[in-house]
Amino acid sequence: MAAVVAKSGGTISHIRVAVTGVGEVAYRAKAVEAALAGTDGSAAAIAAAAAHATDGVSVNSDIHADSAYRTRMAEIYARRALEVALGRSA
């Protein structure tokens, strides 16, 4: 999981979120980006945006982790990456 975030005038003006280990290939989590863009980057906004980490992705399931687990971990790691990108402790 990787996140790059920039704020301008107190709101998020630029955001990119990349995810790997969830689907067949790494991808940009555009639903997370759209949900967080223009917000103040509050903890509530981050949590709401992170919930979209697997939107539109066929989540893998194998002997190491089922799809429900990977979906939940993607949300958690998206939240943590966004917090770090915004300069907060994860």
PDB file of N, CA, C and O in Angstrom:
ATOM      1  N   MET A   1       0.853  -1.164   0.000  1.00  0.00           N
ATOM      2  CA  MET A   1       0.000   0.000   0.000  1.00  0.00           C
ATOM      3  C   MET A   1       0.896   1.223   0.000  1.00  0.00           C
ATOM      4  O   MET A   1       1.877   1.290   0.741  1.00  0.00           O
ATOM      5  N   ALA A   2       0.556   2.176  -0.826  1.00  0.00           N
ATOM      6  CA  ALA A   2       1.292   3.435  -0.862  1.00  0.00           C
ATOM      7  C   ALA A   2       0.311   4.568  -1.055  1.00  0.00           C
ATOM      8  O   ALA A   2      -0.683   4.423  -1.766  1.00  0.00           O
ATOM      9  N   ALA A   3       0.588   5.700  -0.421  1.00  0.00           N
ATOM     10  CA  ALA A   3      -0.280   6.868  -0.565  1.00  0.00           C
ATOM     11  C   ALA A   3       0.560   8.128  -0.642  1.00  0.00           C
ATOM     12  O   ALA A   3       1.550   8.281   0.074  1.00  0.00           O
ATOM     13  N   VAL A   4       0.150   9.022  -1.518  1.00  0.00           N
ATOM     14  CA  VAL A   4       0.748  10.346  -1.637  1.00  0.00           C
ATOM     15  C   VAL A   4      -0.400  11.330  -1.528  1.00  0.00           C
ATOM     16  O   VAL A   4      -1.385  11.234  -2.261  1.00  0.00           O
ATOM     17  N   VAL A   5      -0.270  12.280  -0.609  1.00  0.00           N
ATOM     18  CA  VAL A   5      -1.346  13.234  -0.363  1.00  0.00           C
ATOM     19  C   VAL A   5      -0.754  14.635  -0.235  1.00  0.00           C
ATOM     20  O   VAL A   5       0.286  14.820   0.396  1.00  0.00           O
ATOM     21  N   ALA A   6      -1.424  15.621  -0.838  1.00  0.00           N
ATOM     22  CA  ALA A   6      -1.039  17.022  -0.689  1.00  0.00           C
ATOM     23  C   ALA A   6      -2.274  17.820  -0.319  1.00  0.00           C
ATOM     24  O   ALA A   6      -3.370  17.577  -0.822  1.00  0.00           O
ATOM     25  N   LYS A   7      -2.069  18.786   0.581  1.00  0.00           N
ATOM     26  CA  LYS A   7      -3.163  19.665   0.993  1.00  0.00           C
ATOM     27  C   LYS A   7      -2.885  21.079   0.507  1.00  0.00           C
ATOM     28  O   LYS A   7      -1.739  21.518   0.407  1.00  0.00           O
ATOM     29  N   SER A   8      -3.970  21.769   0.213  1.00  0.00           N
ATOM     30  CA  SER A   8      -3.890  23.166  -0.183  1.00  0.00           C
ATOM     31  C   SER A   8      -5.073  23.885   0.449  1.00  0.00           C
ATOM     32  O   SER A   8      -6.224  23.513   0.224  1.00  0.00           O
ATOM     33  N   GLY A   9      -4.792  24.905   1.230  1.00  0.00           N
ATOM     34  CA  GLY A   9      -5.866  25.645   1.868  1.00  0.00           C
ATOM     35  C   GLY A   9      -6.684  24.826   2.846  1.00  0.00           C
ATOM     36  O   GLY A   9      -7.868  25.098   3.044  1.00  0.00           O
ATOM     37  N   GLY A  10      -6.068  23.823   3.461  1.00  0.00           N
ATOM     38  CA  GLY A  10      -6.762  23.012   4.455  1.00  0.00           C
ATOM     39  C   GLY A  10      -7.548  21.839   3.908  1.00  0.00           C
ATOM     40  O   GLY A  10      -8.139  21.079   4.675  1.00  0.00           O
ATOM     41  N   THR A  11      -7.566  21.679   2.588  1.00  0.00           N
ATOM     42  CA  THR A  11      -8.265  20.527   2.001  1.00  0.00           C
ATOM     43  C   THR A  11      -7.305  19.724   1.139  1.00  0.00           C
ATOM     44  O   THR A  11      -6.290  20.235   0.667  1.00  0.00           O
ATOM     45  N   ILE A  12      -7.643  18.474   0.948  1.00  0.00           N
ATOM     46  CA  ILE A  12      -6.795  17.598   0.137  1.00  0.00           C
ATOM     47  C   ILE A  12      -6.981  17.948  -1.334  1.00  0.00           C
ATOM     48  O   ILE A  12      -8.080  17.869  -1.883  1.00  0.00           O
ATOM     49  N   SER A  13      -5.867  18.340  -1.950  1.00  0.00           N
ATOM     50  CA  SER A  13      -5.904  18.778  -3.345  1.00  0.00           C
ATOM     51  C   SER A  13      -5.329  17.745  -4.308  1.00  0.00           C
ATOM     52  O   SER A  13      -5.612  17.786  -5.506  1.00  0.00           O
ATOM     53  N   HIS A  14      -4.531  16.828  -3.798  1.00  0.00           N
ATOM     54  CA  HIS A  14      -3.903  15.793  -4.642  1.00  0.00           C
ATOM     55  C   HIS A  14      -3.796  14.518  -3.818  1.00  0.00           C
ATOM     56  O   HIS A  14      -3.364  14.534  -2.665  1.00  0.00           O
ATOM     57  N   ILE A  15      -4.195  13.424  -4.431  1.00  0.00           N
ATOM     58  CA  ILE A  15      -4.105  12.143  -3.727  1.00  0.00           C
ATOM     59  C   ILE A  15      -3.937  11.016  -4.730  1.00  0.00           C
ATOM     60  O   ILE A  15      -4.595  10.984  -5.770  1.00  0.00           O
ATOM     61  N   ARG A  16      -3.050  10.098  -4.404  1.00  0.00           N
ATOM     62  CA  ARG A  16      -2.862   8.874  -5.171  1.00  0.00           C
ATOM     63  C   ARG A  16      -2.674   7.747  -4.169  1.00  0.00           C
ATOM     64  O   ARG A  16      -1.908   7.871  -3.213  1.00  0.00           O
ATOM     65  N   VAL A  17      -3.387   6.640  -4.397  1.00  0.00           N
ATOM     66  CA  VAL A  17      -3.296   5.479  -3.521  1.00  0.00           C
ATOM     67  C   VAL A  17      -3.082   4.247  -4.394  1.00  0.00           C
ATOM     68  O   VAL A  17      -3.846   4.002  -5.328  1.00  0.00           O
ATOM     69  N   ALA A  18      -2.043   3.473  -4.090  1.00  0.00           N
ATOM     70  CA  ALA A  18      -1.739   2.259  -4.836  1.00  0.00           C
ATOM     71  C   ALA A  18      -1.834   1.052  -3.906  1.00  0.00           C
ATOM     72  O   ALA A  18      -1.443   1.113  -2.740  1.00  0.00           O
ATOM     73  N   VAL A  19      -2.361  -0.043  -4.445  1.00  0.00           N
ATOM     74  CA  VAL A  19      -2.589  -1.249  -3.650  1.00  0.00           C
ATOM     75  C   VAL A  19      -1.987  -2.452  -4.373  1.00  0.00           C
ATOM     76  O   VAL A  19      -2.080  -2.566  -5.595  1.00  0.00           O
ATOM     77  N   THR A  20      -1.378  -3.334  -3.613  1.00  0.00           N
ATOM     78  CA  THR A  20      -0.877  -4.589  -4.153  1.00  0.00           C
ATOM     79  C   THR A  20      -1.195  -5.702  -3.163  1.00  0.00           C
ATOM     80  O   THR A  20      -1.416  -5.437  -1.982  1.00  0.00           O
ATOM     81  N   GLY A  21      -1.218  -6.942  -3.634  1.00  0.00           N
ATOM     82  CA  GLY A  21      -1.474  -8.073  -2.755  1.00  0.00           C
ATOM     83  C   GLY A  21      -2.947  -8.363  -2.530  1.00  0.00           C
ATOM     84  O   GLY A  21      -3.298  -9.179  -1.677  1.00  0.00           O
ATOM     85  N   VAL A  22      -3.804  -7.707  -3.280  1.00  0.00           N
ATOM     86  CA  VAL A  22      -5.243  -7.888  -3.108  1.00  0.00           C
ATOM     87  C   VAL A  22      -5.854  -8.604  -4.308  1.00  0.00           C
ATOM     88  O   VAL A  22      -6.559  -9.601  -4.156  1.00  0.00           O
ATOM     89  N   GLY A  23      -5.578  -8.091  -5.486  1.00  0.00           N
ATOM     90  CA  GLY A  23      -6.112  -8.668  -6.720  1.00  0.00           C
ATOM     91  C   GLY A  23      -5.016  -9.313  -7.539  1.00  0.00           C
ATOM     92  O   GLY A  23      -3.928  -9.599  -7.039  1.00  0.00           O
ATOM     93  N   GLU A  24      -5.316  -9.535  -8.792  1.00  0.00           N
ATOM     94  CA  GLU A  24      -4.334 -10.171  -9.688  1.00  0.00           C
ATOM     95  C   GLU A  24      -3.133  -9.281  -9.967  1.00  0.00           C
ATOM     96  O   GLU A  24      -2.021  -9.776 -10.150  1.00  0.00           O
ATOM     97  N   VAL A  25      -3.351  -7.964 -10.000  1.00  0.00           N
ATOM     98  CA  VAL A  25      -2.280  -7.007 -10.271  1.00  0.00           C
ATOM     99  C   VAL A  25      -2.401  -5.831  -9.312  1.00  0.00           C
ATOM    100  O   VAL A  25      -3.454  -5.614  -8.712  1.00  0.00           O
ATOM    101  N   ALA A  26      -1.325  -5.080  -9.172  1.00  0.00           N
ATOM    102  CA  ALA A  26      -1.373  -3.846  -8.386  1.00  0.00           C
ATOM    103  C   ALA A  26      -2.305  -2.865  -9.101  1.00  0.00           C
ATOM    104  O   ALA A  26      -2.448  -2.907 -10.323  1.00  0.00           O
ATOM    105  N   TYR A  27      -2.935  -1.986  -8.325  1.00  0.00           N
ATOM    106  CA  TYR A  27      -3.881  -1.040  -8.924  1.00  0.00           C
ATOM    107  C   TYR A  27      -3.937   0.246  -8.115  1.00  0.00           C
ATOM    108  O   TYR A  27      -3.539   0.291  -6.951  1.00  0.00           O
ATOM    109  N   ARG A  28      -4.445   1.296  -8.765  1.00  0.00           N
ATOM    110  CA  ARG A  28      -4.731   2.534  -8.058  1.00  0.00           C
ATOM    111  C   ARG A  28      -6.122   2.436  -7.473  1.00  0.00           C
ATOM    112  O   ARG A  28      -7.060   2.032  -8.161  1.00  0.00           O
ATOM    113  N   ALA A  29      -6.263   2.796  -6.227  1.00  0.00           N
ATOM    114  CA  ALA A  29      -7.562   2.764  -5.549  1.00  0.00           C
ATOM    115  C   ALA A  29      -8.265   4.095  -5.806  1.00  0.00           C
ATOM    116  O   ALA A  29      -8.301   4.970  -4.941  1.00  0.00           O
ATOM    117  N   LYS A  30      -8.822   4.232  -7.012  1.00  0.00           N
ATOM    118  CA  LYS A  30      -9.433   5.492  -7.428  1.00  0.00           C
ATOM    119  C   LYS A  30     -10.657   5.850  -6.598  1.00  0.00           C
ATOM    120  O   LYS A  30     -10.962   7.031  -6.433  1.00  0.00           O
ATOM    121  N   ALA A  31     -11.366   4.851  -6.071  1.00  0.00           N
ATOM    122  CA  ALA A  31     -12.524   5.142  -5.224  1.00  0.00           C
ATOM    123  C   ALA A  31     -12.078   5.777  -3.905  1.00  0.00           C
ATOM    124  O   ALA A  31     -12.763   6.653  -3.378  1.00  0.00           O
ATOM    125  N   VAL A  32     -10.949   5.347  -3.378  1.00  0.00           N
ATOM    126  CA  VAL A  32     -10.396   5.955  -2.168  1.00  0.00           C
ATOM    127  C   VAL A  32      -9.996   7.395  -2.472  1.00  0.00           C
ATOM    128  O   VAL A  32     -10.302   8.310  -1.709  1.00  0.00           O
ATOM    129  N   GLU A  33      -9.313   7.582  -3.588  1.00  0.00           N
ATOM    130  CA  GLU A  33      -8.879   8.921  -3.987  1.00  0.00           C
ATOM    131  C   GLU A  33     -10.073   9.865  -4.132  1.00  0.00           C
ATOM    132  O   GLU A  33     -10.043  10.992  -3.636  1.00  0.00           O
ATOM    133  N   ALA A  34     -11.110   9.409  -4.805  1.00  0.00           N
ATOM    134  CA  ALA A  34     -12.296  10.241  -5.021  1.00  0.00           C
ATOM    135  C   ALA A  34     -13.002  10.568  -3.709  1.00  0.00           C
ATOM    136  O   ALA A  34     -13.500  11.679  -3.526  1.00  0.00           O
ATOM    137  N   ALA A  35     -13.045   9.601  -2.800  1.00  0.00           N
ATOM    138  CA  ALA A  35     -13.732   9.817  -1.530  1.00  0.00           C
ATOM    139  C   ALA A  35     -12.992  10.801  -0.627  1.00  0.00           C
ATOM    140  O   ALA A  35     -13.623  11.484   0.179  1.00  0.00           O
ATOM    141  N   LEU A  36     -11.678  10.884  -0.747  1.00  0.00           N
ATOM    142  CA  LEU A  36     -10.898  11.742   0.146  1.00  0.00           C
ATOM    143  C   LEU A  36     -10.584  13.107  -0.457  1.00  0.00           C
ATOM    144  O   LEU A  36     -10.361  14.065   0.282  1.00  0.00           O
ATOM    145  N   ALA A  37     -10.563  13.214  -1.768  1.00  0.00           N
ATOM    146  CA  ALA A  37     -10.251  14.486  -2.427  1.00  0.00           C
ATOM    147  C   ALA A  37     -11.261  15.555  -2.011  1.00  0.00           C
ATOM    148  O   ALA A  37     -12.469  15.320  -1.994  1.00  0.00           O
ATOM    149  N   GLY A  38     -10.741  16.722  -1.680  1.00  0.00           N
ATOM    150  CA  GLY A  38     -11.594  17.839  -1.301  1.00  0.00           C
ATOM    151  C   GLY A  38     -12.023  17.860   0.158  1.00  0.00           C
ATOM    152  O   GLY A  38     -12.675  18.807   0.597  1.00  0.00           O
ATOM    153  N   THR A  39     -11.662  16.822   0.919  1.00  0.00           N
ATOM    154  CA  THR A  39     -12.011  16.789   2.345  1.00  0.00           C
ATOM    155  C   THR A  39     -10.891  17.445   3.153  1.00  0.00           C
ATOM    156  O   THR A  39      -9.860  17.838   2.606  1.00  0.00           O
ATOM    157  N   ASP A  40     -11.110  17.553   4.444  1.00  0.00           N
ATOM    158  CA  ASP A  40     -10.098  18.119   5.326  1.00  0.00           C
ATOM    159  C   ASP A  40      -9.077  17.084   5.794  1.00  0.00           C
ATOM    160  O   ASP A  40      -8.110  17.429   6.473  1.00  0.00           O
ATOM    161  N   GLY A  41      -9.289  15.816   5.433  1.00  0.00           N
ATOM    162  CA  GLY A  41      -8.359  14.760   5.834  1.00  0.00           C
ATOM    163  C   GLY A  41      -8.519  14.354   7.277  1.00  0.00           C
ATOM    164  O   GLY A  41      -7.578  13.846   7.887  1.00  0.00           O
ATOM    165  N   SER A  42      -9.692  14.570   7.831  1.00  0.00           N
ATOM    166  CA  SER A  42      -9.945  14.188   9.222  1.00  0.00           C
ATOM    167  C   SER A  42      -9.917  12.672   9.360  1.00  0.00           C
ATOM    168  O   SER A  42      -9.957  11.946   8.367  1.00  0.00           O
ATOM    169  N   ALA A  43      -9.848  12.208  10.590  1.00  0.00           N
ATOM    170  CA  ALA A  43      -9.838  10.767  10.850  1.00  0.00           C
ATOM    171  C   ALA A  43     -11.094  10.111  10.288  1.00  0.00           C
ATOM    172  O   ALA A  43     -11.025   9.010   9.742  1.00  0.00           O
ATOM    173  N   ALA A  44     -12.226  10.768  10.417  1.00  0.00           N
ATOM    174  CA  ALA A  44     -13.480  10.219   9.889  1.00  0.00           C
ATOM    175  C   ALA A  44     -13.459  10.151   8.364  1.00  0.00           C
ATOM    176  O   ALA A  44     -13.932   9.177   7.778  1.00  0.00           O
ATOM    177  N   ALA A  45     -12.912  11.182   7.721  1.00  0.00           N
ATOM    178  CA  ALA A  45     -12.831  11.193   6.250  1.00  0.00           C
ATOM    179  C   ALA A  45     -11.889  10.104   5.752  1.00  0.00           C
ATOM    180  O   ALA A  45     -12.163   9.448   4.747  1.00  0.00           O
ATOM    181  N   ILE A  46     -10.780   9.916   6.458  1.00  0.00           N
ATOM    182  CA  ILE A  46      -9.819   8.872   6.085  1.00  0.00           C
ATOM    183  C   ILE A  46     -10.463   7.494   6.212  1.00  0.00           C
ATOM    184  O   ILE A  46     -10.351   6.666   5.308  1.00  0.00           O
ATOM    185  N   ALA A  47     -11.131   7.254   7.325  1.00  0.00           N
ATOM    186  CA  ALA A  47     -11.765   5.953   7.550  1.00  0.00           C
ATOM    187  C   ALA A  47     -12.835   5.676   6.494  1.00  0.00           C
ATOM    188  O   ALA A  47     -12.932   4.561   5.980  1.00  0.00           O
ATOM    189  N   ALA A  48     -13.626   6.682   6.176  1.00  0.00           N
ATOM    190  CA  ALA A  48     -14.675   6.506   5.166  1.00  0.00           C
ATOM    191  C   ALA A  48     -14.076   6.230   3.792  1.00  0.00           C
ATOM    192  O   ALA A  48     -14.586   5.393   3.048  1.00  0.00           O
ATOM    193  N   ALA A  49     -13.011   6.923   3.458  1.00  0.00           N
ATOM    194  CA  ALA A  49     -12.362   6.715   2.163  1.00  0.00           C
ATOM    195  C   ALA A  49     -11.691   5.346   2.088  1.00  0.00           C
ATOM    196  O   ALA A  49     -11.787   4.662   1.069  1.00  0.00           O
ATOM    197  N   ALA A  50     -11.016   4.946   3.158  1.00  0.00           N
ATOM    198  CA  ALA A  50     -10.307   3.668   3.183  1.00  0.00           C
ATOM    199  C   ALA A  50     -11.247   2.487   2.987  1.00  0.00           C
ATOM    200  O   ALA A  50     -10.830   1.436   2.501  1.00  0.00           O
ATOM    201  N   ALA A  51     -12.488   2.649   3.355  1.00  0.00           N
ATOM    202  CA  ALA A  51     -13.477   1.573   3.185  1.00  0.00           C
ATOM    203  C   ALA A  51     -13.697   1.219   1.718  1.00  0.00           C
ATOM    204  O   ALA A  51     -14.294   0.187   1.410  1.00  0.00           O
ATOM    205  N   HIS A  52     -13.219   2.065   0.815  1.00  0.00           N
ATOM    206  CA  HIS A  52     -13.383   1.835  -0.621  1.00  0.00           C
ATOM    207  C   HIS A  52     -12.138   1.213  -1.266  1.00  0.00           C
ATOM    208  O   HIS A  52     -12.034   1.196  -2.493  1.00  0.00           O
ATOM    209  N   ALA A  53     -11.209   0.711  -0.479  1.00  0.00           N
ATOM    210  CA  ALA A  53      -9.925   0.221  -0.995  1.00  0.00           C
ATOM    211  C   ALA A  53     -10.050  -0.911  -2.007  1.00  0.00           C
ATOM    212  O   ALA A  53      -9.173  -1.070  -2.856  1.00  0.00           O
ATOM    213  N   THR A  54     -11.103  -1.690  -1.937  1.00  0.00           N
ATOM    214  CA  THR A  54     -11.241  -2.813  -2.873  1.00  0.00           C
ATOM    215  C   THR A  54     -12.431  -2.643  -3.824  1.00  0.00           C
ATOM    216  O   THR A  54     -12.823  -3.595  -4.500  1.00  0.00           O
ATOM    217  N   ASP A  55     -12.998  -1.456  -3.879  1.00  0.00           N
ATOM    218  CA  ASP A  55     -14.120  -1.223  -4.798  1.00  0.00           C
ATOM    219  C   ASP A  55     -13.716  -1.551  -6.237  1.00  0.00           C
ATOM    220  O   ASP A  55     -12.682  -1.087  -6.719  1.00  0.00           O
ATOM    221  N   GLY A  56     -14.522  -2.337  -6.905  1.00  0.00           N
ATOM    222  CA  GLY A  56     -14.297  -2.670  -8.308  1.00  0.00           C
ATOM    223  C   GLY A  56     -13.185  -3.666  -8.559  1.00  0.00           C
ATOM    224  O   GLY A  56     -12.776  -3.851  -9.706  1.00  0.00           O
ATOM    225  N   VAL A  57     -12.685  -4.311  -7.519  1.00  0.00           N
ATOM    226  CA  VAL A  57     -11.569  -5.256  -7.658  1.00  0.00           C
ATOM    227  C   VAL A  57     -12.039  -6.646  -7.262  1.00  0.00           C
ATOM    228  O   VAL A  57     -12.754  -6.814  -6.274  1.00  0.00           O
ATOM    229  N   SER A  58     -11.633  -7.631  -8.036  1.00  0.00           N
ATOM    230  CA  SER A  58     -11.885  -9.018  -7.675  1.00  0.00           C
ATOM    231  C   SER A  58     -10.786  -9.430  -6.690  1.00  0.00           C
ATOM    232  O   SER A  58      -9.632  -9.624  -7.072  1.00  0.00           O
ATOM    233  N   VAL A  59     -11.166  -9.557  -5.425  1.00  0.00           N
ATOM    234  CA  VAL A  59     -10.192  -9.819  -4.366  1.00  0.00           C
ATOM    235  C   VAL A  59      -9.821 -11.307  -4.358  1.00  0.00           C
ATOM    236  O   VAL A  59     -10.685 -12.183  -4.349  1.00  0.00           O
ATOM    237  N   ASN A  60      -8.509 -11.560  -4.362  1.00  0.00           N
ATOM    238  CA  ASN A  60      -8.002 -12.931  -4.358  1.00  0.00           C
ATOM    239  C   ASN A  60      -8.342 -13.667  -3.066  1.00  0.00           C
ATOM    240  O   ASN A  60      -8.539 -13.061  -2.013  1.00  0.00           O
ATOM    241  N   SER A  61      -8.403 -14.973  -3.177  1.00  0.00           N
ATOM    242  CA  SER A  61      -8.569 -15.855  -2.028  1.00  0.00           C
ATOM    243  C   SER A  61      -7.696 -17.071  -2.286  1.00  0.00           C
ATOM    244  O   SER A  61      -7.776 -17.685  -3.350  1.00  0.00           O
ATOM    245  N   ASP A  62      -6.859 -17.421  -1.308  1.00  0.00           N
ATOM    246  CA  ASP A  62      -5.995 -18.583  -1.478  1.00  0.00           C
ATOM    247  C   ASP A  62      -5.694 -19.193  -0.109  1.00  0.00           C
ATOM    248  O   ASP A  62      -6.344 -18.855   0.880  1.00  0.00           O
ATOM    249  N   ILE A  63      -4.717 -20.084  -0.052  1.00  0.00           N
ATOM    250  CA  ILE A  63      -4.416 -20.760   1.205  1.00  0.00           C
ATOM    251  C   ILE A  63      -3.828 -19.825   2.263  1.00  0.00           C
ATOM    252  O   ILE A  63      -3.813 -20.153   3.450  1.00  0.00           O
ATOM    253  N   HIS A  64      -3.350 -18.674   1.832  1.00  0.00           N
ATOM    254  CA  HIS A  64      -2.729 -17.731   2.759  1.00  0.00           C
ATOM    255  C   HIS A  64      -3.739 -16.776   3.383  1.00  0.00           C
ATOM    256  O   HIS A  64      -3.581 -16.368   4.534  1.00  0.00           O
ATOM    257  N   ALA A  65      -4.778 -16.419   2.629  1.00  0.00           N
ATOM    258  CA  ALA A  65      -5.790 -15.485   3.134  1.00  0.00           C
ATOM    259  C   ALA A  65      -7.018 -15.538   2.230  1.00  0.00           C
ATOM    260  O   ALA A  65      -6.905 -15.549   1.004  1.00  0.00           O
ATOM    261  N   ASP A  66      -8.193 -15.571   2.857  1.00  0.00           N
ATOM    262  CA  ASP A  66      -9.410 -15.556   2.045  1.00  0.00           C
ATOM    263  C   ASP A  66      -9.747 -14.120   1.642  1.00  0.00           C
ATOM    264  O   ASP A  66      -9.127 -13.172   2.124  1.00  0.00           O
ATOM    265  N   SER A  67     -10.724 -13.968   0.764  1.00  0.00           N
ATOM    266  CA  SER A  67     -11.039 -12.652   0.226  1.00  0.00           C
ATOM    267  C   SER A  67     -11.563 -11.694   1.292  1.00  0.00           C
ATOM    268  O   SER A  67     -11.295 -10.495   1.219  1.00  0.00           O
ATOM    269  N   ALA A  68     -12.295 -12.189   2.270  1.00  0.00           N
ATOM    270  CA  ALA A  68     -12.798 -11.314   3.335  1.00  0.00           C
ATOM    271  C   ALA A  68     -11.646 -10.729   4.142  1.00  0.00           C
ATOM    272  O   ALA A  68     -11.657  -9.547   4.486  1.00  0.00           O
ATOM    273  N   TYR A  69     -10.656 -11.556   4.441  1.00  0.00           N
ATOM    274  CA  TYR A  69      -9.490 -11.093   5.191  1.00  0.00           C
ATOM    275  C   TYR A  69      -8.712 -10.059   4.379  1.00  0.00           C
ATOM    276  O   TYR A  69      -8.346  -9.006   4.901  1.00  0.00           O
ATOM    277  N   ARG A  70      -8.460 -10.356   3.103  1.00  0.00           N
ATOM    278  CA  ARG A  70      -7.718  -9.416   2.255  1.00  0.00           C
ATOM    279  C   ARG A  70      -8.463  -8.091   2.113  1.00  0.00           C
ATOM    280  O   ARG A  70      -7.843  -7.027   2.097  1.00  0.00           O
ATOM    281  N   THR A  71      -9.779  -8.153   2.009  1.00  0.00           N
ATOM    282  CA  THR A  71     -10.583  -6.935   1.900  1.00  0.00           C
ATOM    283  C   THR A  71     -10.421  -6.079   3.147  1.00  0.00           C
ATOM    284  O   THR A  71     -10.218  -4.869   3.049  1.00  0.00           O
ATOM    285  N   ARG A  72     -10.509  -6.693   4.303  1.00  0.00           N
ATOM    286  CA  ARG A  72     -10.378  -5.959   5.571  1.00  0.00           C
ATOM    287  C   ARG A  72      -8.973  -5.409   5.747  1.00  0.00           C
ATOM    288  O   ARG A  72      -8.802  -4.280   6.208  1.00  0.00           O
ATOM    289  N   MET A  73      -7.965  -6.194   5.387  1.00  0.00           N
ATOM    290  CA  MET A  73      -6.588  -5.720   5.515  1.00  0.00           C
ATOM    291  C   MET A  73      -6.310  -4.567   4.554  1.00  0.00           C
ATOM    292  O   MET A  73      -5.571  -3.644   4.897  1.00  0.00           O
ATOM    293  N   ALA A  74      -6.886  -4.607   3.366  1.00  0.00           N
ATOM    294  CA  ALA A  74      -6.711  -3.501   2.418  1.00  0.00           C
ATOM    295  C   ALA A  74      -7.270  -2.215   3.016  1.00  0.00           C
ATOM    296  O   ALA A  74      -6.663  -1.153   2.875  1.00  0.00           O
ATOM    297  N   GLU A  75      -8.408  -2.297   3.675  1.00  0.00           N
ATOM    298  CA  GLU A  75      -9.005  -1.126   4.312  1.00  0.00           C
ATOM    299  C   GLU A  75      -8.103  -0.596   5.434  1.00  0.00           C
ATOM    300  O   GLU A  75      -7.862   0.607   5.533  1.00  0.00           O
ATOM    301  N   ILE A  76      -7.620  -1.493   6.258  1.00  0.00           N
ATOM    302  CA  ILE A  76      -6.757  -1.089   7.377  1.00  0.00           C
ATOM    303  C   ILE A  76      -5.462  -0.465   6.874  1.00  0.00           C
ATOM    304  O   ILE A  76      -5.051   0.590   7.357  1.00  0.00           O
ATOM    305  N   TYR A  77      -4.818  -1.113   5.904  1.00  0.00           N
ATOM    306  CA  TYR A  77      -3.558  -0.580   5.397  1.00  0.00           C
ATOM    307  C   TYR A  77      -3.757   0.700   4.603  1.00  0.00           C
ATOM    308  O   TYR A  77      -2.870   1.554   4.598  1.00  0.00           O
ATOM    309  N   ALA A  78      -4.885   0.861   3.935  1.00  0.00           N
ATOM    310  CA  ALA A  78      -5.180   2.130   3.244  1.00  0.00           C
ATOM    311  C   ALA A  78      -5.298   3.248   4.274  1.00  0.00           C
ATOM    312  O   ALA A  78      -4.739   4.328   4.082  1.00  0.00           O
ATOM    313  N   ARG A  79      -6.015   3.000   5.355  1.00  0.00           N
ATOM    314  CA  ARG A  79      -6.157   4.008   6.406  1.00  0.00           C
ATOM    315  C   ARG A  79      -4.795   4.384   6.975  1.00  0.00           C
ATOM    316  O   ARG A  79      -4.490   5.566   7.134  1.00  0.00           O
ATOM    317  N   ARG A  80      -3.983   3.390   7.280  1.00  0.00           N
ATOM    318  CA  ARG A  80      -2.661   3.658   7.856  1.00  0.00           C
ATOM    319  C   ARG A  80      -1.773   4.441   6.891  1.00  0.00           C
ATOM    320  O   ARG A  80      -1.088   5.379   7.300  1.00  0.00           O
ATOM    321  N   ALA A  81      -1.783   4.062   5.617  1.00  0.00           N
ATOM    322  CA  ALA A  81      -0.961   4.758   4.623  1.00  0.00           C
ATOM    323  C   ALA A  81      -1.404   6.207   4.472  1.00  0.00           C
ATOM    324  O   ALA A  81      -0.570   7.103   4.338  1.00  0.00           O
ATOM    325  N   LEU A  82      -2.703   6.439   4.492  1.00  0.00           N
ATOM    326  CA  LEU A  82      -3.219   7.806   4.385  1.00  0.00           C
ATOM    327  C   LEU A  82      -2.845   8.629   5.618  1.00  0.00           C
ATOM    328  O   LEU A  82      -2.489   9.801   5.496  1.00  0.00           O
ATOM    329  N   GLU A  83      -2.924   8.031   6.781  1.00  0.00           N
ATOM    330  CA  GLU A  83      -2.538   8.737   8.007  1.00  0.00           C
ATOM    331  C   GLU A  83      -1.064   9.134   7.964  1.00  0.00           C
ATOM    332  O   GLU A  83      -0.711  10.257   8.323  1.00  0.00           O
ATOM    333  N   VAL A  84      -0.216   8.223   7.530  1.00  0.00           N
ATOM    334  CA  VAL A  84       1.216   8.520   7.438  1.00  0.00           C
ATOM    335  C   VAL A  84       1.455   9.601   6.387  1.00  0.00           C
ATOM    336  O   VAL A  84       2.244  10.518   6.616  1.00  0.00           O
ATOM    337  N   ALA A  85       0.791   9.507   5.247  1.00  0.00           N
ATOM    338  CA  ALA A  85       0.964  10.497   4.183  1.00  0.00           C
ATOM    339  C   ALA A  85       0.535  11.893   4.634  1.00  0.00           C
ATOM    340  O   ALA A  85       1.067  12.898   4.163  1.00  0.00           O
ATOM    341  N   LEU A  86      -0.422  11.942   5.542  1.00  0.00           N
ATOM    342  CA  LEU A  86      -0.888  13.227   6.068  1.00  0.00           C
ATOM    343  C   LEU A  86      -0.110  13.669   7.304  1.00  0.00           C
ATOM    344  O   LEU A  86      -0.441  14.676   7.930  1.00  0.00           O
ATOM    345  N   GLY A  87       0.929  12.904   7.649  1.00  0.00           N
ATOM    346  CA  GLY A  87       1.805  13.291   8.742  1.00  0.00           C
ATOM    347  C   GLY A  87       1.293  12.949  10.122  1.00  0.00           C
ATOM    348  O   GLY A  87       1.693  13.559  11.114  1.00  0.00           O
ATOM    349  N   ARG A  88       0.395  11.961  10.184  1.00  0.00           N
ATOM    350  CA  ARG A  88      -0.118  11.508  11.473  1.00  0.00           C
ATOM    351  C   ARG A  88       0.512  10.170  11.794  1.00  0.00           C
ATOM    352  O   ARG A  88       0.998   9.478  10.900  1.00  0.00           O
ATOM    353  N   SER A  89       0.507   9.804  13.055  1.00  0.00           N
ATOM    354  CA  SER A  89       1.025   8.488  13.402  1.00  0.00           C
ATOM    355  C   SER A  89      -0.025   7.431  13.059  1.00  0.00           C
ATOM    356  O   SER A  89      -1.227   7.656  13.199  1.00  0.00           O
ATOM    357  N   ALA A  90       0.453   6.292  12.612  1.00  0.00           N
ATOM    358  CA  ALA A  90      -0.456   5.219  12.197  1.00  0.00           C
ATOM    359  C   ALA A  90      -0.754   4.290  13.337  1.00  0.00           C
ATOM    360  O   ALA A  90      -1.503   3.327  13.169  1.00  0.00           O
TER     361      ALA A  90
END
